[in-house]
Amino acid sequence: MFAFFNDPEGPNLLVVIGMAAAIYLVSSAVYLSNVYPSLTGFKRSLATIFIQIFIATGFYLGLR
């Protein structure tokens, strides 16, 4: 996501840290929650990865 920022000086470090923290917090909340107790092991990790992809895509499209 950060590679697509169209800034000649590169992405702002504060923005990168903020977005990475937001993605991490949401994905860790999904990983640690017990909303879907059937998700265990590999399926839980895979769900967390997809959540990270969706959030990063949402940030990219929202900030475009």
C-alpha beads as a LAMMPS data file, in Angstrom:
LAMMPS data file: protein, C-alpha beads

64 atoms
63 bonds

1 atom types
1 bond types

-500.0 500.0 xlo xhi
-500.0 500.0 ylo yhi
-500.0 500.0 zlo zhi

Masses

1 110.0

Atoms # bond

1 1 1 0.000 0.000 0.000
2 1 1 2.759 2.426 0.898
3 1 1 4.511 1.951 -2.444
4 1 1 1.539 3.487 -4.259
5 1 1 1.818 6.904 -2.603
6 1 1 2.527 9.393 -5.371
7 1 1 4.904 11.656 -3.474
8 1 1 8.301 12.611 -4.928
9 1 1 9.866 12.655 -1.457
10 1 1 8.338 9.344 -0.444
11 1 1 5.546 8.632 2.021
12 1 1 5.418 10.589 5.252
13 1 1 6.820 8.535 8.132
14 1 1 4.037 9.578 10.493
15 1 1 1.393 8.431 7.999
16 1 1 3.161 5.110 7.476
17 1 1 3.444 4.472 11.219
18 1 1 -0.184 5.486 11.820
19 1 1 -1.570 3.258 9.094
20 1 1 0.616 0.320 10.083
21 1 1 -0.549 0.696 13.688
22 1 1 -4.199 0.841 12.609
23 1 1 -3.828 -2.253 10.425
24 1 1 -2.025 -4.084 13.228
25 1 1 -4.587 -3.164 15.902
26 1 1 -7.584 -4.218 13.824
27 1 1 -5.986 -7.455 12.682
28 1 1 -4.867 -8.346 16.200
29 1 1 -8.380 -7.651 17.483
30 1 1 -9.754 -10.029 14.861
31 1 1 -7.104 -12.639 15.658
32 1 1 -7.645 -12.514 19.422
33 1 1 -11.443 -12.260 19.403
34 1 1 -13.703 -15.199 20.079
35 1 1 -16.487 -14.100 17.746
36 1 1 -15.956 -17.142 15.526
37 1 1 -14.769 -19.972 17.771
38 1 1 -14.650 -22.308 14.757
39 1 1 -11.663 -20.361 13.400
40 1 1 -8.581 -22.019 14.837
41 1 1 -5.000 -22.447 13.760
42 1 1 -4.335 -21.882 10.089
43 1 1 -7.871 -20.643 9.335
44 1 1 -7.554 -17.939 12.006
45 1 1 -4.204 -16.802 10.604
46 1 1 -5.608 -16.797 7.076
47 1 1 -8.613 -14.728 8.177
48 1 1 -6.251 -12.228 9.821
49 1 1 -4.206 -11.925 6.632
50 1 1 -7.334 -11.282 4.565
51 1 1 -8.498 -8.650 7.063
52 1 1 -5.131 -6.897 6.685
53 1 1 -5.460 -6.969 2.902
54 1 1 -8.987 -5.555 3.022
55 1 1 -8.008 -2.787 5.443
56 1 1 -4.951 -1.818 3.385
57 1 1 -7.092 -1.767 0.223
58 1 1 -9.673 0.370 2.003
59 1 1 -7.017 2.828 3.134
60 1 1 -5.594 2.974 -0.375
61 1 1 -8.953 3.587 -2.024
62 1 1 -10.049 6.005 0.686
63 1 1 -6.929 8.123 0.440
64 1 1 -6.696 8.055 -3.307

Bonds

1 1 1 2
2 1 2 3
3 1 3 4
4 1 4 5
5 1 5 6
6 1 6 7
7 1 7 8
8 1 8 9
9 1 9 10
10 1 10 11
11 1 11 12
12 1 12 13
13 1 13 14
14 1 14 15
15 1 15 16
16 1 16 17
17 1 17 18
18 1 18 19
19 1 19 20
20 1 20 21
21 1 21 22
22 1 22 23
23 1 23 24
24 1 24 25
25 1 25 26
26 1 26 27
27 1 27 28
28 1 28 29
29 1 29 30
30 1 30 31
31 1 31 32
32 1 32 33
33 1 33 34
34 1 34 35
35 1 35 36
36 1 36 37
37 1 37 38
38 1 38 39
39 1 39 40
40 1 40 41
41 1 41 42
42 1 42 43
43 1 43 44
44 1 44 45
45 1 45 46
46 1 46 47
47 1 47 48
48 1 48 49
49 1 49 50
50 1 50 51
51 1 51 52
52 1 52 53
53 1 53 54
54 1 54 55
55 1 55 56
56 1 56 57
57 1 57 58
58 1 58 59
59 1 59 60
60 1 60 61
61 1 61 62
62 1 62 63
63 1 63 64
